[in-house]
Amino acid sequence: MSTSHNRNPEGRNGRQANYEVKDGEYWAPIIQTYLNQGVKLKDMLAKVQIDHNISMSKHSISRIIQKYELRTARLPCISVEEMKDAIVTITLEDDPLQEWGIRLILEELQMKSIHVPRCIIETVQRQQDPEEARHRWSGNRKIVRKTLFSSGPNEEWCMDGHKKLRDSMGIDVWGICDKYSQLELGLWAIPNACQSQVPVALFLRPVKEQEGVPLQLTGDKGSENGKVSLFQTALQTHFAPALLTEICPPVHLKELKNVLEAWRSGQQNIGYIHGNETHRELGTWLWAKLVQARLDRVRERQAHH
């Protein structure tokens, strides 16, 4: 038979991938990043397709994980004692009030490329505080859930300010999240969230990033949200005059409890003098940057939740 009529003149059988096997060194750090973000293997195929326009199979990804010894919960590449030390360290540094549960500790460690089985975290929590660990067990309490409905992404944005750090640190937090996906579109550490022009400027940032406005914008009845509502109304009037906005209850961040506790203990350790104007100004400048770094990390973690 002539090669012109041969459908497989090169004699290659089986499914051919559209990437080279020798590129495993290129794919290893990419797949490790996905693992650190908590992306499951079944979802990684679509993630690779979207991010890199490449079609890969589960077997190919598993082979790269095994060949390059990528870190996973099953293959953590560290000893049990090192896992326990990492859990204790992150708890002491980032969760002094021990507000975090197993899932949050797991996600924080994954972001640092430290993969630990859930059973190890449970063991450490029982050793540190047996009573608190017993209360955290899911069988001891029943969470009452209410229906939260949204038609889809960017249908409704929720905005609110957090002012519980102002009296002590001189810092407010203001943020916007998407109701459907629970994704934080923006979290900012600012001097004063009650100034009417500040929420407007912050609201326009996710508008620019998302290249559009939500169908609805919800928030509390604070006076600082008045101009935001005016901007939202103006944008809707210009681009979609049939849409209306509504008012809903505020959203609170409990992540900042640990920030406030770290600030209080830090004052004692470095000799902060209350009433000293230089200390106050320097502290506000420094802590605003640290609070913003924590908020950025929360957004990154929640984006892959």
C-alpha positions as CSV (number, residue, x, y, z in Angstrom):
1,M,0.0,0.0,0.0
2,S,1.4,3.4,-0.9
3,T,2.0,6.0,1.8
4,S,-0.5,8.3,0.2
5,H,-3.3,6.0,1.3
6,N,-1.8,5.1,4.7
7,R,-3.5,7.0,7.5
8,N,-0.6,6.3,9.9
9,P,2.6,6.4,7.7
10,E,4.8,7.0,10.8
11,G,3.5,4.0,12.7
12,R,2.5,5.9,15.8
13,N,-0.2,4.3,17.8
14,G,-2.3,5.5,20.7
15,R,-3.4,9.0,21.8
16,Q,-0.8,11.6,21.1
17,A,-0.4,14.4,23.6
18,N,0.2,18.0,22.3
19,Y,3.1,18.5,24.6
20,E,6.6,17.0,24.8
21,V,7.3,14.5,27.5
22,K,10.8,15.9,27.9
23,D,9.2,19.2,29.1
24,G,8.5,17.7,32.5
25,E,11.0,20.0,34.1
26,Y,8.9,22.9,32.7
27,W,5.6,21.5,34.0
28,A,6.8,20.4,37.4
29,P,6.8,23.9,39.0
30,I,3.5,24.8,37.4
31,I,1.8,21.6,38.7
32,Q,3.4,22.3,42.1
33,T,1.9,25.7,42.2
34,Y,-1.5,24.2,41.4
35,L,-1.0,21.7,44.3
36,N,-0.1,24.6,46.6
37,Q,-3.3,26.3,45.6
38,G,-5.3,23.3,46.6
39,V,-6.4,22.4,43.0
40,K,-7.6,18.8,42.8
41,L,-6.2,16.5,40.2
42,K,-9.6,16.2,38.5
43,D,-9.8,20.0,38.2
44,M,-6.1,20.5,37.2
45,L,-6.8,19.3,33.6
46,A,-9.2,22.2,32.9
47,K,-6.8,24.6,34.8
48,V,-3.9,23.6,32.5
49,Q,-6.2,23.9,29.4
50,I,-7.3,27.4,30.4
51,D,-4.0,28.7,31.6
52,H,-1.7,27.2,29.0
53,N,-4.0,26.0,26.2
54,I,-2.5,22.5,26.6
55,S,-4.4,19.2,26.8
56,M,-3.0,16.8,29.4
57,S,-4.3,13.6,30.9
58,K,-4.5,12.6,34.6
59,H,-1.9,9.9,33.9
60,S,0.6,12.5,32.5
61,I,0.1,14.8,35.5
62,S,0.4,11.9,38.0
63,R,3.6,10.8,36.2
64,I,5.1,14.2,36.5
65,I,4.2,14.4,40.2
66,Q,5.9,11.0,40.9
67,K,8.9,11.6,38.6
68,Y,9.8,15.0,40.1
69,E,8.7,14.1,43.6
70,L,6.3,17.0,43.9
71,R,4.9,17.7,47.4
72,T,1.4,16.5,48.1
73,A,-0.4,15.4,51.3
74,R,0.4,11.8,50.4
75,L,4.0,12.6,49.5
76,P,4.9,15.5,51.8
77,C,8.7,15.0,51.4
78,I,9.2,15.9,55.1
79,S,9.1,13.9,58.3
80,V,6.2,13.8,60.7
81,E,8.2,15.8,63.3
82,E,8.9,18.5,60.7
83,M,5.2,18.6,59.9
84,K,4.3,19.1,63.5
85,D,6.9,21.8,63.9
86,A,5.5,23.6,60.8
87,I,1.9,23.4,62.3
88,V,3.1,24.8,65.7
89,T,5.1,27.6,64.0
90,I,2.3,28.8,61.8
91,T,-0.1,28.7,64.7
92,L,2.1,30.7,67.0
93,E,3.0,33.3,64.3
94,D,-0.3,33.8,62.5
95,D,-3.0,32.4,64.8
96,P,-2.1,33.4,68.4
97,L,-5.7,33.3,69.4
98,Q,-6.2,29.8,67.9
99,E,-9.2,30.8,65.9
100,W,-8.2,28.7,62.9
101,G,-9.7,25.3,62.2
102,I,-8.1,22.3,60.4
103,R,-9.0,23.5,56.9
104,L,-7.6,27.0,57.3
105,I,-4.3,25.7,58.7
106,L,-4.1,23.2,55.9
107,E,-4.6,25.9,53.3
108,E,-2.0,28.3,54.9
109,L,0.6,25.5,54.9
110,Q,-0.2,24.6,51.3
111,M,0.5,28.2,50.3
112,K,4.0,27.8,51.8
113,S,4.4,24.5,49.8
114,I,4.1,22.5,53.0
115,H,1.6,19.6,52.5
116,V,0.4,17.9,55.7
117,P,-2.4,15.2,56.1
118,R,-5.4,16.4,58.1
119,C,-4.8,13.7,60.7
120,I,-1.5,15.3,61.7
121,I,-3.1,18.7,62.2
122,E,-5.8,17.0,64.3
123,T,-3.2,15.3,66.5
124,V,-1.3,18.6,67.1
125,Q,-4.5,20.4,68.0
126,R,-5.4,17.7,70.5
127,Q,-1.9,18.0,72.1
128,Q,-2.0,21.8,72.3
129,D,-5.6,22.2,73.5
130,P,-7.6,19.0,74.0
131,E,-10.7,20.8,75.2
132,E,-10.8,23.2,72.2
133,A,-10.1,20.3,69.8
134,R,-13.1,18.4,71.3
135,H,-15.4,21.4,70.7
136,R,-14.1,21.7,67.1
137,W,-15.2,18.2,66.3
138,S,-18.1,18.4,63.8
139,G,-20.3,16.0,65.8
140,N,-20.4,18.3,68.8
141,R,-22.3,21.2,67.1
142,K,-24.7,21.7,64.4
143,I,-24.3,24.7,62.1
144,V,-27.6,26.2,61.1
145,R,-27.3,27.3,57.4
146,K,-29.6,29.8,55.7
147,T,-30.2,30.0,52.0
148,L,-27.9,32.4,50.1
149,F,-29.0,32.9,46.6
150,S,-27.4,34.7,43.7
151,S,-28.0,34.1,40.0
152,G,-24.3,34.1,39.0
153,P,-20.9,35.8,39.2
154,N,-20.9,39.6,39.4
155,E,-24.7,39.8,39.9
156,E,-24.2,41.3,43.3
157,W,-21.2,42.7,45.1
158,C,-21.2,43.2,48.9
159,M,-19.1,46.0,50.5
160,D,-18.4,46.9,54.1
161,G,-15.8,48.4,56.4
162,H,-14.1,47.0,59.4
163,K,-13.3,49.6,62.1
164,K,-12.3,47.5,65.1
165,L,-8.6,48.2,64.5
166,R,-9.1,52.0,64.5
167,D,-9.0,52.8,68.2
168,S,-5.9,50.7,68.8
169,M,-3.9,50.8,65.5
170,G,-5.4,53.7,63.7
171,I,-6.2,51.5,60.7
172,D,-9.5,50.7,59.0
173,V,-10.2,47.8,56.5
174,W,-12.7,48.2,53.6
175,G,-13.5,45.5,51.1
176,I,-15.8,44.2,48.4
177,C,-16.7,40.6,47.7
178,D,-18.8,38.8,45.1
179,K,-21.9,37.2,46.6
180,Y,-22.1,34.3,44.2
181,S,-18.5,33.1,44.4
182,Q,-17.6,34.6,47.9
183,L,-14.4,35.8,46.2
184,E,-12.9,38.9,47.7
185,L,-12.6,41.5,44.9
186,G,-10.6,43.8,47.1
187,L,-9.4,44.2,50.7
188,W,-7.6,47.4,51.7
189,A,-5.9,48.7,54.8
190,I,-6.6,52.5,55.0
191,P,-6.4,55.3,57.6
192,N,-10.2,56.1,57.6
193,A,-12.9,54.2,55.9
194,C,-15.5,56.8,56.9
195,Q,-14.3,59.5,54.5
196,S,-16.8,59.5,51.7
197,Q,-14.2,59.7,48.9
198,V,-12.2,56.7,50.0
199,P,-14.9,53.9,49.3
200,V,-15.6,55.5,45.9
201,A,-11.9,55.2,44.9
202,L,-11.7,51.7,46.2
203,F,-14.9,50.6,44.5
204,L,-13.7,51.8,41.1
205,R,-10.6,49.5,41.4
206,P,-12.5,46.2,41.0
207,V,-14.7,47.9,38.5
208,K,-11.6,48.5,36.4
209,E,-10.2,45.0,37.1
210,Q,-13.5,43.2,36.2
211,E,-14.1,45.6,33.3
212,G,-17.7,46.1,34.4
213,V,-20.1,46.8,37.3
214,P,-22.4,44.4,39.2
215,L,-26.1,44.3,38.7
216,Q,-26.5,45.0,42.4
217,L,-24.3,46.6,45.0
218,T,-25.1,46.0,48.7
219,G,-23.7,47.5,51.9
220,D,-24.7,49.0,55.3
221,K,-26.3,52.4,55.8
222,G,-23.0,54.2,56.6
223,S,-22.8,57.7,55.3
224,E,-19.5,56.8,53.6
225,N,-21.3,54.5,51.2
226,G,-23.5,57.4,49.9
227,K,-21.1,58.4,47.1
228,V,-20.5,54.8,46.1
229,S,-24.3,54.4,45.6
230,L,-24.3,57.6,43.5
231,F,-21.5,56.2,41.3
232,Q,-23.2,52.9,41.0
233,T,-26.5,54.6,40.0
234,A,-24.7,56.8,37.5
235,L,-23.0,53.8,35.9
236,Q,-26.2,51.9,35.8
237,T,-28.1,54.8,34.4
238,H,-25.6,55.2,31.6
239,F,-25.1,51.5,30.7
240,A,-28.2,49.7,32.1
241,P,-30.9,52.1,33.2
242,A,-33.3,49.3,34.1
243,L,-31.3,48.0,37.0
244,L,-31.7,49.0,40.6
245,T,-29.6,48.6,43.8
246,E,-30.6,47.3,47.2
247,I,-29.3,47.6,50.7
248,C,-28.2,44.5,52.7
249,P,-26.5,43.9,56.0
250,P,-22.7,44.3,56.4
251,V,-20.0,41.7,56.1
252,H,-17.3,41.3,58.9
253,L,-13.8,39.9,58.9
254,K,-12.7,37.8,61.8
255,E,-9.3,37.2,60.3
256,L,-8.2,40.6,61.9
257,K,-8.5,39.3,65.4
258,N,-5.1,37.7,65.1
259,V,-3.7,40.9,63.6
260,L,-4.9,42.9,66.6
261,E,-3.5,40.4,69.0
262,A,-0.1,40.4,67.3
263,W,-0.1,44.3,67.4
264,R,-0.8,44.3,71.1
265,S,2.0,41.8,71.9
266,G,4.3,43.6,69.5
267,Q,3.9,46.9,71.4
268,Q,5.0,45.3,74.6
269,N,8.0,43.6,73.0
270,I,9.5,46.6,71.2
271,G,8.8,49.3,73.9
272,Y,6.1,51.2,72.2
273,I,5.3,54.4,74.1
274,H,1.7,55.6,74.0
275,G,1.4,59.3,73.5
276,N,4.7,59.5,71.6
277,E,3.8,61.1,68.3
278,T,6.8,59.6,66.5
279,H,5.9,56.1,67.7
280,R,2.3,56.6,66.7
281,E,3.1,57.8,63.1
282,L,5.8,55.2,62.5
283,G,3.6,52.4,63.9
284,T,0.6,53.4,61.8
285,W,2.8,53.5,58.6
286,L,4.4,50.1,59.4
287,W,1.3,48.3,60.6
288,A,-0.8,49.5,57.6
289,K,1.6,47.7,55.3
290,L,1.6,44.6,57.5
291,V,-2.3,44.5,57.6
292,Q,-2.4,45.0,53.9
293,A,0.0,42.1,53.4
294,R,-2.3,39.9,55.5
295,L,-5.4,41.0,53.5
296,D,-3.6,40.2,50.3
297,R,-2.8,36.7,51.6
298,V,-6.4,36.2,52.6
299,R,-7.5,37.2,49.0
300,E,-5.0,34.8,47.5
301,R,-6.1,31.9,49.8
302,Q,-9.8,32.5,49.2
303,A,-9.3,32.8,45.4
304,H,-8.3,29.1,45.3
305,H,-10.7,28.0,48.0
